[in-house]
């Protein structure tokens, strides 16, 4: 029995849902009581790796063998994921969150360029228009609140955006394997690095039970469960579109802080978020009206990640042996 395949619209909706799930991450961090950023990052990363390993085991595969069989591109994608975890924390220590947010909105450009160079995939006019409008929305959200920035912080913020675009291209071009592998590799690597930093600063890795719970929710539930689905959706959605649709995370995060912590965002944040969200919604609607950009069956089989390891999908026996 052939594995289920998604249309471009279905893949786009999957990315949107994952972005919304990721957007709860800042809320869990804000709820932390005593742990510093490196302690939180270490426990969050290990939780993501643990749940990813559990997902792979549930699919009937050995996590260690899955990593070995995944190939260099997926391992490299995992290392990029670990770098993004760390880059985000270090960048925030040097520049304002608004500046990091602004730089993150440029990741669709890098994904489009890298996808064109390495995958030979054209960027549609609809995608370019949506990228431009979404960028305007993020600029409105940030306004003039970029704060004082140093050169290192700027470089790290740009590197974070490039890494996100490169990650989309790497996962998109990977052969069929378990989608939990990049998260397993990235979570383990980031957890070790952050833990060593926490030990080096003298803070240690011991944190209160409540902070550990928040780290598990952010890493284990939000990242560990939804990143494999996000990875799987890459096989049906062009890299530029994936990065653009993930802006739903940027737009929704301030809303959750407003709803659950009564911290009302500024009018500029609401207006800019509405503009960015409108661009993403418009692109998704355009995909629904046209199937011209759906992947051919052959490409669908050769690219992307193993559907059997995605939570919620059944295991297809032959795929586990043929991968």
C-alpha positions in Angstrom: 0.0 0.0 0.0 1.5 3.3 -1.0 2.1 5.9 1.7 -0.3 8.9 1.8 0.8 12.0 -0.1 -0.2 15.6 0.5 -1.1 18.2 -2.0 0.7 21.5 -1.8 -2.3 23.0 0.0 -2.2 20.2 2.6 1.5 20.5 3.1 1.1 24.3 3.5 -1.6 23.8 6.1 0.7 21.4 8.0 3.5 24.0 8.1 1.0 26.6 9.3 -0.1 24.3 12.2 3.5 23.6 13.1 4.3 27.3 13.1 1.3 27.9 15.5 2.6 25.1 17.7 6.1 26.5 17.8 4.7 30.0 18.6 3.9 28.7 22.2 7.6 28.4 22.8 8.2 32.0 24.0 5.2 31.6 26.4 6.8 28.6 28.1 10.1 30.5 28.4 8.3 33.5 29.9 6.7 31.2 32.5 10.1 29.9 33.7 10.8 31.0 37.3 14.5 30.4 38.1 16.3 28.7 35.2 18.5 30.9 33.0 18.5 30.7 29.2 21.2 28.1 28.9 19.7 25.8 31.5 16.3 26.1 29.8 17.9 25.5 26.4 19.7 22.4 27.6 16.6 20.8 29.1 14.4 21.8 26.2 16.8 20.4 23.7 17.2 17.1 25.5 13.4 16.8 25.8 13.1 17.3 22.0 15.7 14.6 21.4 14.0 12.2 23.8 10.5 12.6 22.2 12.0 12.3 18.7 13.7 9.1 19.7 10.3 7.8 21.1 8.6 8.7 17.8 11.2 6.7 15.8 10.8 3.8 18.1 7.1 3.9 17.8 7.5 3.7 14.0 9.4 0.4 14.6 12.9 1.7 14.0 16.1 1.9 16.1 17.0 5.5 16.7 20.7 4.9 16.5 20.4 2.9 13.2 18.0 5.6 11.9 20.7 8.3 12.4 23.3 6.2 10.7 21.0 5.4 7.8 19.7 8.9 7.5 22.6 10.2 5.4 24.8 13.2 5.6 22.1 15.8 4.6 19.8 14.9 7.4 22.6 14.8 10.0 23.8 18.2 8.7 20.2 19.4 9.0 20.2 18.3 12.6 23.4 20.1 13.3 21.9 23.2 11.7 18.9 22.9 14.0 21.2 22.8 17.0 23.0 25.8 15.7 19.7 27.7 15.3 18.8 26.8 18.9 22.1 28.3 20.2 22.3 31.2 17.7 18.9 32.4 18.9 19.9 32.5 22.6 23.3 34.2 21.9 21.8 36.7 19.5 19.2 37.7 22.0 22.0 38.5 24.5 23.5 41.0 22.1 20.6 42.6 20.2 17.0 43.2 20.8 14.3 40.5 20.2 12.7 42.9 17.7 15.9 42.9 15.6 16.2 39.1 15.7 12.5 38.9 14.6 13.2 41.3 11.7 16.1 39.2 10.5 14.1 36.0 10.9 11.6 37.3 8.4 14.3 37.4 5.7 14.7 33.6 5.9 12.3 33.0 2.9 14.7 34.9 0.7 17.6 32.7 1.6 15.5 29.6 1.2 14.3 30.8 -2.2 17.9 31.4 -3.4 19.3 28.2 -2.0 16.4 26.2 -3.4 17.0 27.7 -6.8 20.7 27.1 -6.7 20.8 23.6 -5.3 17.4 22.1 -6.2 16.8 24.0 -9.4 13.3 24.9 -8.2 11.8 28.2 -9.5 10.3 30.7 -7.2 6.7 31.5 -8.2 5.5 35.1 -8.5 2.9 34.4 -5.8 5.7 33.4 -3.4 7.7 36.5 -4.1 4.7 38.8 -3.6 3.8 37.1 -0.3 7.4 37.3 0.9 7.5 41.0 0.2 4.2 41.7 1.9 5.1 39.6 4.9 8.4 41.4 5.3 6.5 44.7 5.3 4.3 43.3 8.0 7.3 42.3 10.2 8.9 45.7 9.7 5.7 47.3 10.9 5.6 44.9 13.9 9.2 45.8 14.8 8.9 49.5 14.1 11.8 51.5 15.4 12.3 49.2 18.4 15.4 47.5 17.2 17.5 48.8 20.1 21.2 49.1 20.2 22.9 46.4 18.2 26.5 45.4 18.0 28.3 43.8 15.0 28.4 40.3 16.5 24.7 40.4 17.3 23.9 41.5 13.8 26.1 38.7 12.2 24.5 36.1 14.5 21.0 37.2 13.6 21.8 37.0 9.9 23.4 33.6 10.4 20.2 32.4 12.1 18.1 33.4 9.1 20.5 31.8 6.6 20.5 28.6 8.7 16.7 28.4 8.7 16.6 28.8 4.9 19.4 26.2 4.5 17.6 23.8 6.8 14.5 23.9 4.6 16.6 23.1 1.5 18.5 20.3 3.2 15.4 18.6 4.5 13.6 19.1 1.2 16.4 17.4 -0.7 17.0 14.5 1.7 16.1 11.0 0.6 13.2 9.2 2.3 14.1 8.6 6.0 12.7 9.2 9.5 11.7 12.8 10.0 12.6 12.6 13.7 16.4 12.2 12.9 17.2 15.9 12.5 15.5 16.7 15.7 17.2 13.8 17.5 20.6 15.0 16.3 19.9 18.7 16.8 18.3 18.3 20.2 21.1 16.1 21.5 23.8 18.4 20.2 22.2 21.6 21.5 21.5 20.0 24.8 25.1 19.0 25.3 26.4 22.4 24.3 24.0 24.4 26.4 24.6 22.1 29.3 28.3 22.6 29.1 27.8 26.4 29.0 25.6 26.2 32.0 28.2 24.2 33.9 30.9 26.6 32.8 29.1 29.6 34.1 28.6 27.9 37.5 24.9 27.8 37.2 24.8 24.0 36.8 22.0 22.1 35.1 19.7 21.5 38.1 16.5 23.5 37.8 13.1 23.6 39.8 10.5 21.0 38.8 8.2 23.6 37.3 11.0 25.0 35.1 11.8 21.5 34.0 8.1 21.0 33.1 8.1 24.1 31.0 11.3 23.0 29.2 9.7 19.6 28.5 6.5 21.2 27.1 8.5 23.4 24.8 11.0 20.8 23.7 9.2 17.5 24.1 5.7 18.4 23.0 6.1 21.4 20.7 9.4 20.6 19.1 9.7 16.9 19.5 6.2 16.2 18.1 5.7 18.9 15.6 9.1 19.2 14.0 8.8 15.7 12.4 5.5 16.8 10.9 7.1 20.0 9.7 10.0 18.0 8.2 7.5 15.7 6.4 5.7 18.7 4.9 8.9 19.8 3.2 8.6 17.1 0.6 5.4 18.8 -0.7 6.1 22.5 -0.3 9.0 24.5 -1.9 11.6 25.8 0.6 10.7 29.5 0.2 7.1 28.7 1.0 8.0 26.7 4.0 10.1 29.5 5.5 7.3 32.0 4.7 4.5 30.0 6.2 6.6 29.5 9.3 6.2 33.3 9.9 2.9 32.2 11.5 5.1 31.5 14.5 6.4 35.1 14.6 2.9 36.5 14.3 1.1 34.2 16.8 3.7 34.4 19.6 2.8 37.9 20.8 -0.9 36.9 20.8 -0.4 34.0 23.2 1.6 36.2 25.6 -1.3 38.7 25.4 -4.0 36.1 26.0 -2.3 34.0 28.7 -0.1 36.6 30.5 -2.2 39.8 29.9 0.7 41.5 28.2 -1.0 43.5 25.4 1.1 44.0 22.3 1.4 47.4 20.7 -0.9 48.6 17.9 2.1 48.3 15.5 2.6 44.6 16.5 -1.1 43.9 15.9 -1.2 45.7 12.6 2.1 44.3 11.3 1.1 40.8 12.4 -2.2 41.2 10.5 -0.3 42.2 7.3 2.1 39.2 7.6 -0.7 36.8 8.3 -2.7 38.1 5.4 0.2 37.4 3.1 0.6 33.9 4.3 -3.2 33.3 4.1 -3.2 34.7 0.6 -0.4 32.3 -0.5 -2.2 29.3 1.0 -5.4 30.3 -0.7 -3.6 30.6 -4.1 -2.2 27.1 -3.6 -5.7 25.8 -2.9 -7.0 27.2 -6.2 -4.2 25.8 -8.4 -2.5 22.4 -8.4 0.1 23.5 -10.9 2.8 23.5 -8.3 2.1 20.1 -6.8 5.1 17.8 -6.9 5.2 15.1 -9.5 4.8 11.5 -8.1 8.4 10.6 -8.9 9.7 13.6 -7.0 7.3 12.8 -4.1 8.8 9.4 -3.8 12.5 10.5 -4.1 12.4 13.5 -1.8 11.2 14.2 1.7 11.1 12.1 4.8 9.6 8.8 5.8 5.8 9.1 6.4 5.9 6.1 8.7 7.7 8.0 11.4 5.3 10.9 11.5 3.0 10.9 14.5 -0.5 10.1 13.5 0.3 8.1 10.4 0.4 4.3 10.2 3.6 2.4 9.6 4.0 1.1 6.0 6.1 -2.1 6.2 8.0 -2.0 2.9 9.1 1.6 3.4 11.1 0.7 6.5 13.0 -1.9 4.6 13.4 0.0 1.3 14.7 3.2 3.0 
